[in-house]
Amino acid sequence: MNSKPSTDSRTRLSEETFTRCMDAALVFLKTNLSIRNSKLRELTGIEYDQAITFFNRAILEKILVHKGHSSATHYILSNRSKK
């Protein structure tokens, strides 16, 4: 299995796009318990694979936590990032 980050343009996120997505997710999570891939895409205009890349990084940085499986997948703020 290749552990290098993908260079596919469909999954790549610039630092600016990651920050914009994080800002949108955090604003949404102020009034909602969780956020789904489809909602993030609606709020930011990014593609499905880019949203997956965003959520994977947010999980690695311990900002969000993954809950559920398949179509029930959603993301919540980690205890560490709650203020």
N, C-alpha and C positions, 0 to 999 in steps of 0.2 A: 504494500500500500504506500502510495506516495504522500509524504507529509508536507510537501511544499505547498504554499498558498497558490490557489488557482490564478492564472493570468487571463482567464477567459473574461472578455469584456462584459458578459452577462452577469458575472458574479462580482466583479471588481467594484470596490467602493473607495472613492477618494476620501481623504480625511475630512474634507469639507462636507461631503455627502453623509458620511457617518455622523458628524456633528449635527447636521441638519435633521437627520433621522432621530438621533438621540433626543434632541430638543423637542421634536414633535411627539415622540413616545412619552417623554416625561410630562409634557403638558397634558397629554391624553390620560396618563395614569394618575394625575392629580384628582380626577373626577371619576375614574373607572378602576375596577379592581385588577383588570388584566387587559392585554392588547394581543391581537392576533395578526398574523402575517397580512391578511387581506386589509385590515384597518390601517396598518402602517403604510401599505402600498397606496391606499386611498388618500391618506394624509400627505404623502410625500411624492407620489408619482414614480417611485422606483419599481423595478421589475421583481417578480417572484424570487428569482435566484439571488438578487441583491438583498432582498429582505432576509433571506436565510443567512447570507453572509453577515448582515448587520446583527441579527439575533445571536449568531454564534459568537461574534466578537463581544457583544454585550454580556453574554454568559461568561466568557473567558475573563472579562474584566470585572466580573462579580457585580454587575449593575442590575442584571435581570436574571431570573430563574425560569427555566423551562418547566411547564406543567402539561400533562395530558399527552396524548399520542394521536397521530394521523390528523384527521380533520378536527379533532378536539384540542389540538395543540394551542396553547396560549402562554403568555409570558407575564410574569409579575415582577415587581421590584424585589430585589434581594433584601434581606434584613439589614445588611451592611449599608445599602444605599438609601434606606428609608430615613427620613429626618423628622 
